[in-house]
């Protein structure tokens, strides 16, 4: 199973886990093959990452560093989400830790 950023999805990939929106509503079920239409829909619902089949069981649990483009995207999103609380030292630290944890993916 691979965890991919929404921008890394390609038509033909198969979902390894169900995809839900932030309210918990099921958008696509496990085993669904992705098409351009599905990917656009997931983006419009604000889905950030999904789990797709692949990678093999031998890699399960292996931590992988994201590329710089993905890290920059995460950093931008965090700054946007934390923009109203950046004057609070604790919130800045939470943002920093979230960025550090989000920059790695466990396959």
C-alpha positions in Angstrom: 0.0 0.0 0.0 1.2 3.5 -0.9 0.1 6.8 0.7 0.1 9.4 -2.1 -0.6 13.1 -2.2 -3.7 14.0 -4.3 -1.4 15.5 -6.9 0.5 12.3 -7.4 -2.6 10.2 -8.3 -2.9 8.8 -11.8 -5.8 7.2 -13.6 -5.8 3.4 -13.3 -4.6 3.4 -9.6 -6.7 1.2 -7.3 -7.8 2.5 -3.8 -6.4 0.4 -1.0 -8.6 2.0 1.6 -12.0 3.8 1.5 -11.7 7.6 1.0 -13.9 9.8 3.2 -14.2 13.6 3.4 -13.5 15.6 6.5 -17.0 14.9 7.7 -16.6 11.2 7.4 -18.8 10.8 4.3 -17.7 7.9 2.0 -16.5 9.4 -1.3 -15.0 6.3 -2.9 -14.8 2.7 -1.6 -11.8 0.4 -1.3 -11.0 -1.3 -4.6 -12.2 1.6 -6.8 -10.1 2.2 -9.9 -9.3 5.9 -10.3 -10.2 8.0 -13.3 -9.6 11.6 -14.0 -13.1 12.4 -12.9 -12.6 10.7 -9.5 -9.3 12.5 -9.0 -10.9 15.9 -9.8 -13.8 15.1 -7.4 -11.3 14.2 -4.6 -9.5 17.5 -5.1 -12.8 19.4 -5.0 -13.6 17.8 -1.7 -10.3 18.8 -0.2 -8.9 15.3 0.1 -5.1 15.7 0.7 -3.9 12.1 0.4 -5.1 8.6 -0.2 -3.9 5.0 0.0 -3.5 3.1 -3.2 -2.5 -0.5 -3.9 1.2 -1.1 -4.6 4.5 -1.1 -2.9 4.4 -4.8 -1.9 4.0 -6.2 1.6 7.8 -6.3 2.2 7.8 -2.5 2.3 4.9 -2.2 4.7 5.7 0.1 7.6 8.8 1.6 5.9 9.1 5.4 6.3 9.8 7.3 3.1 10.9 10.9 2.8 8.7 13.1 0.6 10.2 15.1 -2.3 10.8 18.8 -2.0 7.6 19.7 -4.0 5.4 17.7 -1.7 7.1 19.2 1.4 6.6 22.7 0.0 3.0 22.0 -0.6 2.5 20.8 3.0 4.3 23.8 4.3 2.1 26.1 2.3 -1.1 24.4 3.5 0.0 24.5 7.1 0.9 28.2 6.9 -2.5 28.9 5.4 -4.3 26.8 8.1 -2.3 28.4 11.0 -2.3 31.9 9.5 -4.5 33.4 12.2 -2.6 32.0 15.2 1.1 32.5 14.2 1.5 35.0 17.0 1.0 32.2 19.5 4.3 30.3 20.3 2.5 27.1 21.1 0.5 27.1 17.8 3.7 27.8 15.9 5.4 24.8 17.5 2.3 22.6 16.7 2.6 23.8 13.1 6.3 23.0 13.0 5.8 19.5 14.4 2.9 18.8 12.1 5.1 19.8 9.1 7.9 17.6 10.3 5.5 14.6 10.7 3.7 15.3 7.5 6.9 15.4 5.5 7.3 11.6 5.9 5.1 8.9 4.7 4.8 5.4 6.1 4.1 2.9 3.3 
